[in-house]
Amino acid sequence: MTSPTMRCARIPVRDIRLSVGIVGFGPPLLVMHGGPSADMWTMQGLRPLADRHTLVFYDHRGNGRTTGAPIDTMTWDNLTADADALREHLGYDRWAVLGHSFGGQVALEYALRYPRSVTRLVLLDSGADAHWARDHAPTVLTERGVDDRTVELVRRWFHGDFTPRQYYRIFTRISGLYLSHPRPHLLLRALAHGAWRSRIRPRALIVAGRRLLPGWSVRSRLGEITAPTLVLAGRDDFVFPPECQQELAAGLPHSELVLVDDAGHSPQDERPRQVLAALRPFLDPSGRH
């Protein structure tokens, strides 16, 4: 079956022009990419869901091709208000929201600030407390036998302790850690899905590591989220490991937890069939999947 064509546009909301891609038919699903520094093209592995849902991909402010405001406006207030302004612009009363990694943290903030806008929530390899990536991830890697120099690069990465020019060198060194084991074919698959269009914005990760994420936590407020929530993650993820996922699911009143075997931080790329098999019945409880 041929995948429908994505409709891309720059949509003016608030003080920015959001880079948005829309594809598919059916109830809307907002997709929040991870990073920060990445963009919506890193989430194209979810495109098969377009057969039953209208997928709304977009770049957070300060990320990808979204323009119009300085990077220091990348605050939780603005990130969540941007998303809800996009909902209003597109004419949706409510929608399901899926957030990956940092996008999951934005999704948590969004569900807390705009609870009436969210029908269902998917948290894909994410966490409710910044300490998991900033403090715990280096410990996990040390326990897994990763060398000290690489562990230090990971610590710097999550603390924003690098310059924009150093971004690609560090990422090249640590990118393999995000996978459960080396999978050379994933790069080709990602390129086929549109990753070649990505626009990386290193300063977004730097600002997040230095200003946005230090001390951030919504763990004590998870009980306020009433939307049905799917907590979905790779069992081998070092950023938000299984104990993080168990903590997250335990704090959410209406949640289910699915851990994907033989997958790391992006199970939608490593184990797409298993991820889609978990997402479809959750997003479409009527059974049309």
C-alpha positions as CSV (number, residue, x, y, z in Angstrom):
1,M,0.0,0.0,0.0
2,T,1.4,3.4,-1.0
3,S,1.9,5.8,1.9
4,P,-0.1,9.0,1.4
5,T,1.8,12.2,0.7
6,M,2.7,14.4,3.6
7,R,1.5,18.0,3.3
8,C,4.2,20.4,4.6
9,A,3.8,24.0,5.6
10,R,5.0,26.8,7.8
11,I,2.1,27.7,10.0
12,P,2.1,31.0,11.9
13,V,1.1,30.6,15.6
14,R,1.8,33.0,18.4
15,D,5.3,34.5,17.8
16,I,6.7,31.8,15.5
17,R,6.2,29.9,12.2
18,L,5.9,26.2,13.0
19,S,7.3,23.8,10.5
20,V,4.4,21.2,10.2
21,G,3.9,18.0,8.2
22,I,0.4,16.4,8.0
23,V,-0.3,13.0,6.6
24,G,-3.1,10.4,6.7
25,F,-6.8,10.2,7.5
26,G,-8.8,9.8,10.7
27,P,-8.6,11.0,14.2
28,P,-5.6,13.4,14.8
29,L,-2.4,12.3,16.5
30,L,0.1,15.0,17.3
31,V,3.7,13.7,17.2
32,M,6.3,15.5,19.3
33,H,9.9,14.7,18.3
34,G,12.8,14.2,20.7
35,G,16.1,15.9,21.0
36,P,16.0,18.7,21.4
37,S,18.1,19.6,18.3
38,A,16.2,17.0,16.1
39,D,13.1,17.6,14.1
40,M,9.9,15.9,12.8
41,W,11.8,13.9,10.1
42,T,13.3,11.7,12.8
43,M,9.8,10.4,13.6
44,Q,8.8,9.2,10.2
45,G,9.0,5.5,11.3
46,L,5.4,6.1,12.6
47,R,4.1,6.9,9.1
48,P,2.2,3.5,8.9
49,L,-0.2,4.9,11.4
50,A,-1.5,7.3,8.7
51,D,-3.8,4.6,7.5
52,R,-6.1,5.2,10.5
53,H,-5.0,8.5,11.9
54,T,-4.2,12.0,10.7
55,L,-0.6,12.4,11.9
56,V,0.5,15.9,12.7
57,F,4.3,16.2,12.8
58,Y,6.0,19.5,13.7
59,D,9.3,21.0,14.8
60,H,9.4,22.5,18.3
61,R,10.4,26.1,18.5
62,G,14.1,26.5,18.2
63,N,14.3,23.1,16.4
64,G,14.2,22.0,12.8
65,R,12.7,24.5,10.4
66,T,10.5,26.3,12.9
67,T,11.5,30.0,12.9
68,G,10.6,33.4,14.3
69,A,11.8,33.5,17.9
70,P,15.2,33.3,19.6
71,I,16.3,30.1,21.2
72,D,16.0,31.4,24.7
73,T,12.2,31.4,24.3
74,M,12.3,27.6,24.3
75,T,10.5,27.3,27.7
76,W,7.9,24.9,28.9
77,D,5.3,27.6,28.8
78,N,6.0,28.3,25.1
79,L,6.6,24.7,24.0
80,T,3.1,23.7,25.3
81,A,1.3,26.9,24.2
82,D,2.7,26.4,20.7
83,A,1.3,22.9,20.5
84,D,-2.2,24.0,21.7
85,A,-2.1,27.0,19.3
86,L,-1.4,24.6,16.5
87,R,-4.4,22.5,17.6
88,E,-6.7,25.5,17.4
89,H,-5.3,26.6,14.1
90,L,-6.0,23.2,12.6
91,G,-9.5,23.2,14.0
92,Y,-9.3,20.2,16.3
93,D,-11.2,20.2,19.6
94,R,-9.0,17.4,21.0
95,W,-6.3,15.0,19.8
96,A,-4.1,12.2,20.9
97,V,-0.5,13.1,21.7
98,L,2.7,11.0,21.2
99,G,6.0,12.3,22.5
100,H,9.4,10.6,22.0
101,S,12.2,11.3,24.6
102,F,12.3,15.1,25.1
103,G,9.1,15.2,23.1
104,G,7.6,13.0,25.8
105,Q,8.6,15.5,28.4
106,V,6.9,18.2,26.4
107,A,3.9,15.9,26.1
108,L,3.7,15.5,29.9
109,E,3.8,19.2,30.4
110,Y,1.1,19.6,27.7
111,A,-1.2,17.1,29.3
112,L,-0.8,18.9,32.7
113,R,-1.4,22.3,31.3
114,Y,-4.0,21.5,28.6
115,P,-5.8,18.4,29.9
116,R,-9.0,19.1,28.0
117,S,-7.0,19.0,24.7
118,V,-5.7,15.4,25.1
119,T,-7.7,12.3,24.4
120,R,-4.9,9.8,24.7
121,L,-1.2,10.1,25.6
122,V,1.8,8.0,24.4
123,L,5.1,8.4,26.1
124,L,7.8,6.8,24.0
125,D,11.1,6.3,25.7
126,S,10.7,9.3,28.0
127,G,10.7,10.2,31.7
128,A,9.1,12.5,34.2
129,D,12.4,13.6,35.8
130,A,15.5,15.1,34.1
131,H,17.8,13.2,36.4
132,W,17.4,10.0,34.4
133,A,19.3,11.3,31.4
134,R,21.5,13.9,33.1
135,D,22.7,11.9,36.1
136,H,21.6,8.2,35.8
137,A,22.5,7.5,32.1
138,P,26.2,7.9,32.6
139,T,26.0,5.4,35.6
140,V,24.1,2.9,33.4
141,L,26.8,3.1,30.8
142,T,29.6,2.6,33.3
143,E,27.8,-0.5,34.6
144,R,27.6,-1.8,31.0
145,G,31.3,-1.5,30.6
146,V,31.5,1.6,28.4
147,D,34.8,3.4,28.6
148,D,35.2,6.5,30.8
149,R,35.9,8.9,27.9
150,T,32.7,8.0,26.2
151,V,30.7,8.2,29.4
152,E,32.1,11.7,30.0
153,L,30.9,12.7,26.5
154,V,27.4,11.4,27.3
155,R,27.4,13.5,30.5
156,R,28.5,16.6,28.6
157,W,25.8,15.8,25.9
158,F,22.9,15.8,28.4
159,H,24.3,18.8,30.3
160,G,24.7,21.0,27.2
161,D,28.4,21.2,28.0
162,F,29.7,21.6,24.5
163,T,29.8,24.1,21.6
164,P,27.7,23.9,18.4
165,R,30.9,22.8,16.5
166,Q,31.5,19.9,18.9
167,Y,27.9,18.6,18.5
168,Y,28.5,16.3,15.5
169,R,31.8,15.0,16.8
170,I,30.2,14.0,20.1
171,F,27.1,12.5,18.5
172,T,29.3,10.4,16.2
173,R,31.0,9.0,19.2
174,I,27.9,8.2,21.2
175,S,25.2,7.5,18.7
176,G,25.7,3.8,18.7
177,L,24.8,3.7,22.4
178,Y,21.2,4.5,21.5
179,L,20.7,1.1,19.8
180,S,20.4,-2.3,21.5
181,H,23.2,-3.4,19.1
182,P,24.7,-2.2,15.8
183,R,22.1,-2.2,13.0
184,P,23.7,-0.6,9.9
185,H,20.5,-1.0,7.9
186,L,18.6,1.5,10.1
187,L,20.5,4.4,8.5
188,L,19.3,3.4,5.1
189,R,15.7,3.0,6.4
190,A,15.8,6.4,8.1
191,L,17.0,8.0,4.9
192,A,14.2,6.4,3.0
193,H,11.7,7.7,5.5
194,G,13.0,11.3,5.0
195,A,15.8,11.7,7.5
196,W,17.9,13.3,4.7
197,R,15.6,16.3,5.1
198,S,16.4,16.8,8.8
199,R,17.8,20.1,9.9
200,I,19.8,19.7,13.1
201,R,19.9,22.7,15.5
202,P,22.7,22.0,18.1
203,R,21.9,25.1,20.1
204,A,18.6,23.7,21.1
205,L,20.3,20.8,23.0
206,I,22.7,23.2,24.6
207,V,20.0,25.5,25.8
208,A,17.9,22.6,27.1
209,G,20.9,21.1,28.9
210,R,21.9,24.3,30.5
211,R,18.6,26.1,31.2
212,L,15.5,24.1,30.5
213,L,16.1,20.7,32.1
214,P,18.2,21.2,35.2
215,G,15.9,20.5,38.1
216,W,13.0,19.7,35.9
217,S,10.5,17.1,37.2
218,V,6.8,16.5,37.0
219,R,7.0,13.2,38.9
220,S,4.9,14.5,41.8
221,R,2.2,15.6,39.4
222,L,1.7,12.5,37.4
223,G,-1.4,11.7,39.3
224,E,-3.1,14.8,37.8
225,I,-3.0,13.3,34.3
226,T,-6.3,11.7,33.6
227,A,-5.9,10.7,29.9
228,P,-5.3,7.1,29.1
229,T,-1.6,6.7,28.7
230,L,0.7,4.2,27.0
231,V,4.2,4.0,28.4
232,L,6.2,2.4,25.6
233,A,10.0,1.9,25.6
234,G,12.9,-0.2,24.5
235,R,14.1,-2.5,27.2
236,D,17.8,-1.7,26.5
237,D,17.4,2.1,26.6
238,F,20.2,3.6,28.7
239,V,18.6,7.1,28.7
240,F,15.3,6.1,30.2
241,P,15.8,2.5,31.3
242,P,13.1,0.0,32.5
243,E,13.1,1.3,36.1
244,C,12.3,4.8,34.8
245,Q,9.4,3.4,32.7
246,Q,8.1,1.5,35.7
247,E,8.3,4.6,37.8
248,L,6.5,6.6,35.1
249,A,3.7,4.1,34.6
250,A,3.2,3.6,38.4
251,G,2.6,7.4,38.8
252,L,0.0,7.7,36.0
253,P,-3.6,6.7,37.1
254,H,-4.7,5.3,33.7
255,S,-1.5,3.8,32.2
256,E,-0.2,0.6,30.6
257,L,3.4,-0.3,30.2
258,V,5.0,-2.0,27.2
259,L,8.7,-2.8,27.1
260,V,10.0,-3.8,23.7
261,D,12.7,-6.5,23.7
262,D,15.9,-6.1,21.7
263,A,15.4,-2.3,21.3
264,G,17.1,0.8,22.7
265,H,16.1,4.4,22.8
266,S,14.1,4.4,19.5
267,P,12.2,1.1,19.3
268,Q,10.0,2.6,16.5
269,D,13.1,2.3,14.3
270,E,14.6,-0.9,15.7
271,R,11.4,-2.9,16.2
272,P,8.7,-1.1,14.2
273,R,6.3,-4.1,14.1
274,Q,6.3,-4.5,17.8
275,V,5.8,-0.8,18.4
276,L,3.0,-0.5,15.9
277,A,1.4,-3.6,17.4
278,A,1.3,-1.8,20.8
279,L,0.2,1.6,19.4
280,R,-2.7,0.5,17.1
281,P,-5.0,-1.0,19.7
282,F,-4.2,1.7,22.2
283,L,-4.9,4.6,19.8
284,D,-7.9,2.8,18.2
285,P,-9.7,1.0,21.0
286,S,-12.7,0.4,18.6
287,G,-10.7,-2.5,17.2
288,R,-10.2,-1.1,13.6
289,H,-6.6,-2.1,13.4
